[in-house]
Amino acid sequence: MRCYTYLEEQNADSLTLQERDVPRPGAGQVLVRLKAAALNYRDLLIITGRYPGMTSKGLVPLSDGAGEVVEVGAGVDRFKSGDRVTGCFFETWLSGTMLPAHYNAAIGGSTPGVLSEYRVFEAEALVATPAHLSDEEAATLPCAALTAWNALYEGRQLVPGETVLVLGTGGVSMFALQFAKASGAQVIATSSSDAKLAKAKALGADHLINYRNHPDWEQKVLEVTGGVGVDHVVEVGGPGTLQRSIAAARHAGAVHLIGVLTGGEINPLAVLFRTTLLRGVFVGSRDMFEAMNKLITARQIKPVIDRVFDFTDARAALAHLEGASHFGKVVIRIG
């Protein structure tokens, strides 16, 4: 089989195709022929050695993959040969609260990733792929979609009629937009690109803010909401945008902290005085994944894919992601 690894230099140009033997599943395991893998900014940070607290040189990269079961090991009754499946980001976080040990079972970082023609998974670390999705679409779900789901439904749960602010038009933000609209919420979307904002509007965004034209975009959010602020902020920027996100939230609103892309510090008094719920979100469990897939299936939600690259063009896919011109997810077709 063919798979990618990256060398000691830790840069995208060091990604190299290798030939390896097809692995065999042991007891409780499943061999999956991978059909597609999706990129997250985390993958680029890991490959280039910039991901906080993680050194994973030489591993097969990428966390998000989907494909078909080709062989099951002893004792597996969860799946059978021919089933379409999608891998979980954390292989051991099946339910409940995330524990430190789960961090050590993160695909594509702590454990081998999915940029490979075949991979052995623990049977418990897979979910059934929604029937209406292609493998390319399903591959976008494990990280970005589940993160958006966790933010909106697993903490302070979104209810119909509430207002959600999404920052930018990356994968997490676009899934959050789709989930919010499926739940009867209003959505405010921000971007520095009017073209991307037009695409967000086509997905259902109710209000659009170009933050290049309005650097104090939190004031525009307050204006749109009649001075009240939003119920939920899907905060993907990090400390550099967090202070504005807190200001954009209503009193007792929720700011779901996801991104670590920008630096800076915040004044915690704003959180105190506005009684803001500030919650860190780090992907989600298998139980959350299966709950999310029920909504995706019921509402026939289709992930937003910017571009699909061939397996041999993995470096180009990473360069496209780093260029930040994409809208939605970047996917690599395998095989």
Protein Blocks (a to p, Z undefined) as FASTA:
>chain_A
ZZddddfkopaklpccdddddddddehiacdddfbdcddfklmmmmnopaghiacehiae
hjbdcdddfbdcehiakbcehiacdddfblmlmghjddfklmmmcghilpccfbdfbdcd
dfklcccddfkbcfklmmmmmmmmmmmmmmmmmmcccdehiacddehjbfklmmmmmmmm
mnopacddddfbfklmmmmmmnopabdcdfklmmmlmlmmmmmnnonopfbdcdfkbjml
mmmmmmmpcehiacddfbfkbgcdddfklmmmnopacdddehiafklmmmmmmmmmmnop
acddfbdcdfklmmmmmmmmmnopagcjadddeZZ
